[in-house]
Amino acid sequence: MSEKSITGWKRALTKILEDLSEEQYQKMLEFLDKIPKSVKRCSLREHMTQSIIEHYGEEGSISEISKIMEEIPRRDHAIQDLLRPFVEKLEEDKKGEKNKRNGACSKPEKKRRRSSAGFQKNNVVNDSDSSDDESQNDDPEHPQSDKKIEIPSWRTSIKNRKNSGDTDEKPIIVKVVQKSGLRTYETKTKERKFFFYMGVADETDCIKVMVYGKEQFKNLEEGRTYLFRKVLMEKEVMKVTKKTIFSKTKETGVSKDLELQAQMLVYNQSPVCSITKIQFFDEITSVSVEGTVTEITSVEQVKLKRKRTKEKRIRFQLKDKTGSIWITLWRKDMEQLKETSVGDFVKVINVKTSRYHETVYLNSTDFTRICKVLVIVL
């Protein structure tokens, strides 16, 4: 950056800091990991501008402040109008550098393409080379047909964390799909500590998260999306500790399939059994089963023996190669059958056996989940 640009950025950054409320200012300081806590505590707002630039550099500070304003959030004109000229200039400079690096390689590539087109025109093409690029991209079984999910360079993804053991300081954005209840463990000094699990997902994958601390149970809500910094990775479990910083943010695109997988990370799945085998199990045995839905009843209200009130339920019949069985979904579990129709092949996870005279049927539990299974006919 030129000296003139640096001076302009200092003025803009000073105005941005002045415009933040005290809560927003403190939140911004939490994100500025490179600045020592002692500097954060002692520096006045007018001095913080220089500290930010010293620790992040001119270009780095523009990029970092832009990201933080998105998360606080301060997306209003008062802030964004001050940021925009510097962010746009930074992006232009990066594109210019990239074009310079790639310029030498791009020209020979064009020549090869023209030469290849010339051969095709004269019908001098081997059968093995005649596959059309466009048709390959349209083929759902072709590797190139998978849409590449672009993750911004300033953050990482669950897939990166799991595949490469990504332990850098980049933040990660995830949706909390499922939470377990509070659990306890004892330290070496016999002190009782609290923790809980979460199943989270982003655009790329899902992962199990272990959260330490009873106080975080209310702060992390199901269905909300959060930006996390300073998380730990242990095998394929992400850990949220006292050092972890997190804040609510806007939702990213998470598929229903990944949400379902994230739910299953929190609850252990009972083994999948054949319907015939289930007939010989003891009552209240937890099982999973899969098969084709052959019948769905309407919602009905029934009076339970031990309760005075009536409860809603819906029943459906499932059939596999060995037999058929009725499954009852109670109360909120009925919602899971909304997108299921007769003829669908589904997996029903974590249901319990029940017996009425000689007939065995299955009841839903708090951990029951229903998911459609794609059947490929060869």
C-alpha positions as CSV (number, residue, x, y, z in Angstrom):
1,M,0.0,0.0,0.0
2,S,1.2,3.5,-0.7
3,E,1.8,6.0,2.1
4,K,-1.3,7.9,1.0
5,S,-3.4,4.8,1.2
6,I,-2.1,3.9,4.6
7,T,-2.9,7.3,6.0
8,G,-6.4,7.0,4.5
9,W,-6.9,3.6,6.1
10,K,-5.8,4.9,9.5
11,R,-8.4,7.6,9.4
12,A,-11.1,5.3,8.2
13,L,-10.2,2.7,10.9
14,T,-10.3,5.4,13.6
15,K,-13.7,6.5,12.6
16,I,-14.9,2.8,12.5
17,L,-13.7,2.3,16.1
18,E,-15.3,5.5,17.3
19,D,-18.7,4.4,15.7
20,L,-18.8,1.1,17.6
21,S,-20.8,0.8,20.8
22,E,-18.9,-0.4,23.9
23,E,-20.3,-3.9,23.6
24,Q,-19.4,-4.0,19.9
25,Y,-15.9,-2.7,20.6
26,Q,-15.3,-5.3,23.3
27,K,-16.5,-8.0,21.0
28,M,-14.1,-6.8,18.3
29,L,-11.2,-7.0,20.8
30,E,-12.0,-10.6,21.4
31,F,-11.6,-11.4,17.7
32,L,-8.2,-9.7,17.6
33,D,-6.2,-12.7,18.7
34,K,-2.8,-11.3,17.7
35,I,-2.9,-8.3,20.0
36,P,-1.8,-9.1,23.6
37,K,-4.4,-8.8,26.3
38,S,-2.3,-6.2,28.2
39,V,-2.4,-3.9,25.1
40,K,-6.1,-4.4,24.8
41,R,-6.7,-3.4,28.4
42,C,-4.5,-0.4,28.4
43,S,-5.0,1.1,25.0
44,L,-7.6,3.8,24.4
45,R,-9.7,3.6,21.2
46,E,-7.7,6.3,19.5
47,H,-4.5,4.4,20.2
48,M,-6.0,1.0,19.2
49,T,-5.9,1.9,15.5
50,Q,-2.1,1.9,15.5
51,S,-2.0,-1.3,17.5
52,I,-4.2,-3.1,15.0
53,I,-2.1,-2.0,12.1
54,E,1.2,-2.9,13.9
55,H,0.0,-6.4,14.7
56,Y,-1.8,-7.3,11.5
57,G,-0.1,-5.1,8.9
58,E,-1.9,-2.7,6.6
59,E,-3.4,-5.3,4.3
60,G,-4.0,-7.8,7.0
61,S,-5.8,-5.3,9.2
62,I,-8.2,-4.3,6.4
63,S,-9.1,-8.0,5.8
64,E,-9.4,-8.8,9.5
65,I,-11.6,-5.7,10.3
66,S,-13.8,-6.5,7.3
67,K,-14.4,-10.0,8.7
68,I,-15.0,-8.8,12.2
69,M,-17.6,-6.2,11.1
70,E,-19.5,-9.1,9.4
71,E,-19.6,-11.0,12.6
72,I,-20.4,-8.3,15.2
73,P,-22.5,-7.5,13.0
74,R,-22.0,-4.0,11.6
75,R,-23.2,-4.3,8.0
76,D,-24.7,-0.8,7.9
77,H,-23.7,2.0,5.6
78,A,-21.9,4.0,8.3
79,I,-19.3,1.2,8.7
80,Q,-19.3,-0.4,5.2
81,D,-18.9,2.8,3.3
82,L,-15.7,3.4,5.3
83,L,-14.5,-0.1,4.6
84,R,-15.5,-0.7,1.0
85,P,-12.9,1.4,-0.8
86,F,-10.0,-0.3,1.0
87,V,-11.5,-3.8,0.7
88,E,-12.1,-3.4,-3.1
89,K,-8.6,-2.0,-3.6
90,L,-7.1,-4.9,-1.7
91,E,-9.1,-7.4,-3.9
92,E,-8.0,-5.6,-7.1
93,D,-4.3,-5.8,-6.0
94,K,-4.6,-9.5,-5.2
95,K,-6.2,-10.2,-8.6
96,G,-3.5,-8.2,-10.4
97,E,-0.8,-10.2,-8.7
98,K,-2.5,-13.5,-9.5
99,N,-2.9,-12.5,-13.2
100,K,0.8,-11.6,-13.4
101,R,1.8,-15.0,-12.0
102,N,-0.5,-16.9,-14.3
103,G,0.1,-14.8,-17.4
104,A,3.1,-16.8,-18.6
105,C,1.3,-20.1,-18.4
106,S,-2.0,-19.0,-20.0
107,K,-0.7,-18.4,-23.5
108,P,0.7,-21.8,-24.3
109,E,-2.6,-23.3,-23.0
110,K,-4.5,-21.4,-25.6
111,K,-2.3,-22.7,-28.3
112,R,-2.8,-26.3,-27.3
113,R,-6.6,-25.8,-27.3
114,R,-6.5,-24.3,-30.8
115,S,-4.3,-27.2,-32.0
116,S,-6.7,-29.8,-30.4
117,A,-9.7,-28.1,-32.1
118,G,-7.9,-28.3,-35.4
119,F,-7.4,-32.1,-35.1
120,Q,-11.1,-32.5,-34.2
121,K,-12.1,-30.6,-37.3
122,N,-10.1,-33.0,-39.4
123,N,-11.7,-36.0,-37.6
124,V,-8.3,-37.2,-36.4
125,V,-9.5,-38.2,-32.9
126,N,-9.0,-41.5,-31.0
127,D,-12.1,-43.1,-29.7
128,S,-10.7,-43.0,-26.2
129,D,-10.2,-39.2,-26.4
130,S,-13.6,-38.4,-28.0
131,S,-15.5,-37.9,-24.7
132,D,-17.1,-34.5,-24.6
133,D,-16.1,-32.4,-21.6
134,E,-19.6,-30.9,-21.3
135,S,-21.3,-34.3,-21.3
136,Q,-18.9,-35.5,-18.6
137,N,-19.8,-32.6,-16.4
138,D,-23.5,-33.4,-16.8
139,D,-23.0,-37.0,-15.8
140,P,-23.9,-37.4,-12.2
141,E,-21.6,-40.4,-11.9
142,H,-18.6,-38.6,-13.3
143,P,-16.2,-37.2,-10.7
144,Q,-16.2,-33.7,-12.2
145,S,-20.0,-33.5,-11.7
146,D,-19.6,-33.0,-8.0
147,K,-20.1,-29.3,-7.2
148,K,-17.0,-27.9,-5.6
149,I,-18.0,-26.0,-2.4
150,E,-16.0,-22.8,-2.1
151,I,-15.0,-21.9,1.4
152,P,-13.7,-18.3,1.9
153,S,-10.0,-18.2,2.5
154,W,-10.4,-16.5,5.9
155,R,-12.1,-19.5,7.5
156,T,-11.8,-23.3,7.5
157,S,-14.4,-26.1,7.1
158,I,-15.2,-29.3,8.9
159,K,-14.0,-31.3,6.0
160,N,-10.6,-29.6,6.2
161,R,-10.4,-30.2,9.9
162,K,-11.1,-33.9,9.6
163,N,-9.2,-34.7,6.5
164,S,-6.0,-32.8,7.1
165,G,-6.0,-32.3,10.8
166,D,-6.3,-28.6,10.1
167,T,-5.1,-26.9,13.4
168,D,-4.5,-23.4,12.2
169,E,-6.1,-20.4,13.8
170,K,-8.7,-19.9,11.1
171,P,-12.3,-19.6,12.5
172,I,-14.9,-22.2,11.6
173,I,-18.7,-21.6,11.0
174,V,-21.1,-24.4,11.9
175,K,-24.7,-25.0,12.6
176,V,-25.7,-26.7,15.9
177,V,-28.1,-29.4,14.8
178,Q,-28.4,-31.5,18.0
179,K,-27.4,-31.2,21.6
180,S,-27.1,-33.9,24.2
181,G,-28.1,-33.4,27.9
182,L,-25.6,-32.2,30.4
183,R,-23.1,-34.9,31.5
184,T,-20.5,-35.0,34.3
185,Y,-17.0,-36.4,34.8
186,E,-14.6,-36.4,37.7
187,T,-11.1,-34.8,37.7
188,K,-8.1,-36.3,39.4
189,T,-8.9,-34.2,42.4
190,K,-12.4,-35.7,42.5
191,E,-13.9,-32.4,41.4
192,R,-17.2,-32.8,39.4
193,K,-17.2,-31.1,36.0
194,F,-19.9,-30.7,33.4
195,F,-19.8,-31.2,29.6
196,F,-22.2,-32.0,26.7
197,Y,-22.0,-33.1,23.1
198,M,-23.2,-31.4,20.0
199,G,-23.7,-32.6,16.4
200,V,-22.8,-29.7,14.1
201,A,-22.6,-29.4,10.3
202,D,-21.5,-26.9,7.7
203,E,-21.6,-26.9,3.8
204,T,-19.0,-29.7,3.6
205,D,-19.4,-32.2,6.4
206,C,-20.6,-32.8,10.0
207,I,-18.6,-33.5,13.2
208,K,-19.2,-34.3,16.9
209,V,-18.3,-31.5,19.3
210,M,-17.5,-31.9,23.0
211,V,-18.2,-28.7,25.0
212,Y,-16.8,-28.2,28.5
213,G,-18.6,-26.1,31.0
214,K,-22.2,-26.0,32.3
215,E,-22.5,-22.3,31.5
216,Q,-22.2,-22.9,27.8
217,F,-25.2,-25.2,27.7
218,K,-27.6,-22.2,27.5
219,N,-25.3,-20.2,25.3
220,L,-25.2,-22.7,22.4
221,E,-28.7,-23.3,21.0
222,E,-30.0,-25.9,18.6
223,G,-30.7,-24.6,15.1
224,R,-28.4,-21.6,15.5
225,T,-25.2,-21.0,13.5
226,Y,-22.0,-19.9,15.3
227,L,-18.5,-18.8,14.4
228,F,-15.9,-20.6,16.6
229,R,-12.2,-19.6,17.2
230,K,-9.6,-21.5,19.1
231,V,-11.2,-25.0,19.1
232,L,-9.2,-28.1,19.6
233,M,-9.2,-31.3,17.5
234,E,-8.8,-34.7,19.0
235,K,-9.1,-37.5,16.4
236,E,-12.5,-36.7,14.8
237,V,-14.0,-34.8,17.7
238,M,-13.9,-31.0,18.0
239,K,-13.5,-29.6,21.5
240,V,-14.8,-26.3,22.9
241,T,-12.8,-25.2,25.9
242,K,-12.5,-22.1,28.1
243,K,-10.1,-20.6,25.5
244,T,-12.7,-21.0,22.7
245,I,-14.4,-17.8,21.5
246,F,-17.7,-18.1,19.7
247,S,-20.5,-15.8,18.5
248,K,-23.8,-16.1,16.6
249,T,-23.6,-15.5,12.8
250,K,-25.7,-15.9,9.7
251,E,-26.6,-19.4,8.6
252,T,-24.6,-21.2,5.9
253,G,-26.2,-23.8,3.6
254,V,-26.4,-27.1,5.3
255,S,-28.1,-30.0,3.5
256,K,-30.8,-32.1,5.2
257,D,-28.7,-35.2,4.8
258,L,-25.8,-33.6,6.7
259,E,-28.2,-32.4,9.4
260,L,-29.5,-36.0,9.9
261,Q,-25.9,-37.3,10.1
262,A,-25.1,-34.6,12.7
263,Q,-28.0,-35.7,14.8
264,M,-26.8,-39.3,14.7
265,L,-23.4,-38.2,16.1
266,V,-25.0,-37.3,19.4
267,Y,-27.1,-40.4,19.9
268,N,-25.7,-43.9,19.6
269,Q,-27.5,-45.9,16.9
270,S,-29.0,-49.2,17.8
271,P,-28.0,-52.1,15.5
272,V,-30.1,-52.7,12.4
273,C,-32.0,-56.0,12.7
274,S,-34.3,-57.9,10.4
275,I,-38.0,-57.8,11.2
276,T,-38.1,-61.6,11.8
277,K,-35.2,-61.4,14.3
278,I,-37.0,-58.5,16.2
279,Q,-39.9,-60.9,17.0
280,F,-37.7,-62.9,19.4
281,F,-36.3,-59.9,21.3
282,D,-37.3,-59.0,24.9
283,E,-39.7,-56.1,25.5
284,I,-38.2,-52.6,25.5
285,T,-35.1,-53.7,23.5
286,S,-33.6,-50.8,21.5
287,V,-33.3,-51.6,17.8
288,S,-33.1,-50.0,14.3
289,V,-34.8,-51.4,11.3
290,E,-35.1,-50.6,7.6
291,G,-37.6,-51.5,4.9
292,T,-40.3,-50.3,2.6
293,V,-43.3,-48.3,4.0
294,T,-46.5,-50.2,3.0
295,E,-49.2,-48.3,5.0
296,I,-49.6,-45.1,7.0
297,T,-52.5,-44.5,9.3
298,S,-54.1,-41.1,10.0
299,V,-53.3,-39.3,13.3
300,E,-55.3,-40.5,16.2
301,Q,-55.7,-39.7,19.9
302,V,-55.5,-42.5,22.4
303,K,-55.9,-42.7,26.1
304,L,-53.0,-44.2,27.9
305,K,-53.6,-46.6,30.8
306,R,-51.4,-44.7,33.3
307,K,-52.4,-41.2,32.2
308,R,-55.7,-39.4,32.3
309,T,-54.9,-37.3,29.2
310,K,-55.0,-38.4,25.6
311,E,-51.8,-38.6,23.4
312,K,-51.5,-38.2,19.7
313,R,-49.9,-40.9,17.6
314,I,-49.5,-42.1,14.0
315,R,-48.7,-45.7,12.9
316,F,-47.0,-47.0,9.8
317,Q,-46.1,-50.5,8.6
318,L,-42.6,-51.4,7.4
319,K,-41.8,-54.4,5.4
320,D,-38.4,-56.1,4.6
321,K,-37.4,-59.4,3.1
322,T,-38.2,-61.3,6.3
323,G,-41.6,-59.9,7.3
324,S,-43.5,-56.8,8.3
325,I,-44.0,-54.8,11.5
326,W,-46.1,-51.8,12.8
327,I,-44.2,-48.8,14.2
328,T,-45.9,-46.2,16.4
329,L,-44.7,-42.6,16.5
330,W,-45.8,-40.5,19.5
331,R,-46.3,-36.7,19.9
332,K,-43.4,-34.7,18.3
333,D,-42.0,-37.8,16.7
334,M,-44.9,-37.8,14.2
335,E,-43.3,-34.8,12.5
336,Q,-40.6,-37.1,11.1
337,L,-43.1,-38.9,8.9
338,K,-44.3,-35.7,7.1
339,E,-42.0,-36.2,4.1
340,T,-42.4,-40.0,4.0
341,S,-44.9,-41.8,1.6
342,V,-46.0,-45.3,1.0
343,G,-43.4,-47.0,-1.2
344,D,-40.4,-45.2,0.4
345,F,-37.5,-47.2,1.6
346,V,-36.5,-45.9,5.0
347,K,-34.2,-46.6,8.0
348,V,-35.9,-46.1,11.4
349,I,-33.2,-45.6,14.1
350,N,-33.6,-46.2,17.8
351,V,-37.1,-47.6,18.4
352,K,-38.0,-50.0,21.2
353,T,-39.9,-53.3,21.0
354,S,-43.3,-53.7,22.6
355,R,-45.5,-56.8,22.8
356,Y,-49.3,-57.1,22.8
357,H,-50.3,-60.7,23.3
358,E,-48.3,-62.5,20.6
359,T,-47.8,-59.4,18.4
360,V,-44.6,-57.4,18.5
361,Y,-44.5,-53.8,17.4
362,L,-42.1,-50.9,17.7
363,N,-42.5,-47.6,19.6
364,S,-40.6,-44.3,19.1
365,T,-38.3,-42.9,21.7
366,D,-36.7,-39.5,22.2
367,F,-33.8,-40.7,20.0
368,T,-35.8,-42.1,17.1
369,R,-34.9,-40.8,13.7
370,I,-36.3,-41.7,10.3
371,C,-34.3,-41.2,7.1
372,K,-35.0,-42.2,3.5
373,V,-32.5,-44.6,1.9
374,L,-31.6,-44.4,-1.8
375,V,-32.1,-47.8,-3.4
376,I,-30.0,-48.4,-6.5
377,V,-31.4,-51.0,-8.8
378,L,-28.7,-52.7,-10.9
